[in-house]
Amino acid sequence: MYPPPFAYARAGSLEEALQALAEHGDEARLLAGGQSLLPFMKLFQVGPTVLVDISRLEGLDGVADERAGLQLGPLTRHVQIARVEWPARLAILSDAARVIADVQVRNRGTVGGSLAYADAAGDWAPALIALGASVLLRSDRSERSVPLDEFFTGEHETVIGPSEMITEIHAPPVSAAATGAYFKLARRHGDYAVASVGVQIDWAEDGRIERAGIGIGGAGTTAVKAAAAEAFLNGKTIDSSVLETASELVMDAVDPISDFRGSAEYRTAMVGELFVRALNGTLHRSQGESVAAGYV
């Protein structure tokens, strides 16, 4: 299937890309890896009249784990993150990157593109929400930072304005005592998530939870933050009672749909199960144990 006709422009700089967006508005789309945009165009779900190619712009890819926090360039490809041997405190990045679609998509797709096309079953949003990440949106006139849990507004919808683009994904500093894990339930490897949960925990020296981050994907029209469960876990030590209550709060955070991948009831139950596995995974990693996270 062929997409509708469109004009093509390769941006030579970030400024050129922003100027093109300002000029064409809703009629323009950014082309990075193309792993979300091009299938949408072939299905006539979007029909831009202008594609602005930003795939070769310098300075918009790569990962920096610095004192000021974790910075991801929007053009960072999934495979770049999957190949890194992350320490336990950032292992959630490996967990998510390694279960994204297939080799071809991981080689071409980008973190920024994945977030911008806001697939509720995508893998980056739950993991990055658990890390407390924000996105920096920039236009030719201004820039603003938006917490990722406020970024998604509906199915394939975000707060990005017609003349804006993601120029950075930023997460707060991750302490040396932190650990995380991401678990995804899919019908087969490479498929979209039936449900997924990312958990990131800052641990106190006595084993209590100082801060909990929980992101959920695949169980509604957008990825969501389990804020009530996070608040409940703060200051707690993990035991069976805490796990049970927190799991119930996580399930309360979702409003899933029913489709051919699973019913709403099934998805809700799986969100609870995936949360328990992810939280236990973070605990095992904090104790120096190996955890086979990712696909269930």
N, C-alpha and C positions, 0 to 999 in steps of 0.2 A: 504494500500500500504506500502510495506517495503522498507527502504532505502538500498543503497548498503552496503556491509560489511565494517567495520571499526574497528580499534583498539581503546581501551579506556584506558586513563590514568588520574588518579586523582592527581592534583597538591597539594602538601602539603604546599606550600608557593608560594609567588609571584615569587621568584627567580626560583623555579622549573617550573612554568608556562612559564616564559620567556625563560628558557633554552629549553623547549620542542618546543616552537615556533621557536627558532633559529635553532634547529636541523631539524625540519620537514618542515619549510617554508610554501609554498602554500598548502601543503598536510594536514596541521593541521587546526582545527577550535576550538575556545574556546566555551565551554558549560557553560552557566551561568544559565538562567532560561529555556532556550530551546524553548521558545514560538515563536521565529522566525526561529532558525536554524533547528529544527526537521521537521517542515512542509516543509521547503526548501529541506531537504534531501529526504523526502518521495516523493516529486515531481521531484526528480532528477535534481533540479536546481543547487545544489552543491553536491559534492561527496568527502568529506574529507576522507583520509585514517586513520587519527588519530583524535579522539576527546579528548581535554584536559579539564577536568572538573575543573572549578575554583569556583564552586558554594558554596563551604564551606571555602573559604579562609577568614581569619580574617583581619579586618582593611580596607576592600574595600566596606563596606556598611555604610549607615547612612548619616545624613544631619547635617551640622554645619553652622549656621548663625552667623558669627563672624565679628569683625571689619574689618578683611582683605577681607571679602566677603563671598559669599555663596559657600559652598563646598558640592558636592554630590558624594558619592561613587558609582562607576559603578555597584556594585552589590546591590544597594538599590532597593528594589522591589517597584513596582508602589503602592501597597497597603500601604506601609509604609508612603508614601507621602500623599496619599488620606486620611489617618486617622488623619493627623495633622490639628488642627484648626489654620491655618496660619493667621497672621495679614493681614490687607488690602494691605500692601506694598508687600506681597508675595502671595497674593491670586491667582495669575495666576498659581501657582504650584498646588493648589487644583483644579482649573478649569480643568487643563489638566489631572491630575491623575485620576480624578473621571469619565472621559468619555473614558478611554482606554478600548476597547474591552469589556470583561465580567469579572465576579468575578474570574474565574479560571485563566485567563491570568493576571489579576492584582495581584493575589496572588503569581504567579510564575515568571512573567516577570520582567526584570530589566531595569533600565534607560540606563545603558551602552550598554546592548544588543540591546535595541531599536534603539539607535543612531548608533551603529555599522552596523546594517542591513539596515539602511538608506532607510526605506520605506517613499516615498514622502508623503503618507497619514498618517504617524505616528503623534502622538500628542505632543511628547516631543520637537521635533526640533523647531517648530514655537514658542512655549512658551519660550524655553531657548535662542533662537536667540533674542527674544524681550528683554530678561534680559541681553543681551550682553555676553553670556557665551562662554567659551573656553573649549576644552578638552585637557588633558595632555596625550600624547602618550609616552609609554616607551617600550624600547627593553632591551635586556641583555647588551647593550653597550651604550645606550644614551636615552635621553628623550627630548621631544619638546612639546610646547603648540601651539595649532591651534585654531583660532577663529571659532566658530561653523558655521558661514556663509561662511567659506572657507573650511569646512570639507567635505561637500558632493560634489562629482564630477559627479554623474550620478545616474540613477536608480539602487538602491541597491549598489552603489559604493561610496567609501570614500577615503581619503588620507592615511588610515591606511596601513602601510607596512606589508609584510608577517611575520615579526618577532616582530611586535608591538601590544600592547593592550592598551585600555583606562584604566588609573589608577585613574583618577579624572576628574570631571566636575566642573568648577569653574566659578562663575559670580562675577563681581565687587560688592563692597558694595552697598546695596540698602538703600537709605535715608528714614528717618521716614516719609517724606512727599510724598513718591512715592506710586503709586497704579498701578494695572494692571488688565487685564481681558483676557480670552481666550474663543473664540466662535468657535464652530464646527458644520458644516452642514453635516448630514449623513442621509441615506435613512431610517435607523432605529437605535435604540440604540444598541451599540456594533459593528456597522459596521465601515468600513474605512471612512475617511472623504471625502466627495465630494469636500470640501474646508474648510480651517480653518485659523483663524487669531489670533495671540497673540499680545497684545499691552501693553507696560510698559511705564509709564510716571513719570518723576521727576517733581514735581510741585513747582513753586516759590510761595512766600507768597502772591503775588498779583493775583494768579490764572493763570499766564502764564506757558507755558511749558518750562522747562529748558532743558530737554533731552527726546527724544522720541525713543522708541525701537519698531520695528514692524517685526514680523516673519509671514510667510505665508506657509501653507502646503496644500497638496492635489491638487494643481493647476499646476502641471508640473512634471518633472522627479525628482526634488529635492525640499526640503524646501528652501525658499529664504528669504533674508532680503530686506525690502523696503527702501533702503538707501535714495533715493530722497525724499520720503515722510517724512522720519525722519528729514532730513535736513530742509525741508520746515516748519515742525511743530515747530522746535526749536524757542523759543521766542514768539510764537503765543498764543493768547487767543482763545478758541474754540467758534466759531459761525458758522452759516450756510454756509457762504462763505468759511471759512477755512475747514470745513468738506467736502465740495464739491470738492475743489481743492486737498486736501489730498487724498480723495477717488480715484480720477482720477489717481493720482501718484501711489497709491497702485496697482490699476488695471494694470497700465503700467509696473509694476515690474514682472508680471507673464507671462508665455508662456505656457498656459495650453494645455492639450490633451483632445480629445473626447473619451469617452468609454461608457459602459453601465450605468455608474453612472451619466453621464451628458456630454453635449457638451462643447467644449472649450468656446463658447460664454456664455453659462450659468455659467460655473465656474468663468469666469472673472467677470460677474455681481455679483455673490455671494461673491466673494472676496471683492468687494467694499462694499456690504451690511454688511458683517461680520465685516469689519474694522470699519464702522460707529458704529455698536453695541458695539464692543470692546472698542472703544475710549470713547463712551458715558458711558460705564460701568466703565471705569477708573475714569471718572469725577464724577459719582455718588458715587463711593467708596471714593473718596477724600473728599466728603461732608458728609461722615459717613452713607451713605445709603446702604441698602442691595441690592445686584445684583445677579440675578439668571443666572450666566454665565454657560458655558459648551455647552450643546446641544442647537441648535436652534429648 
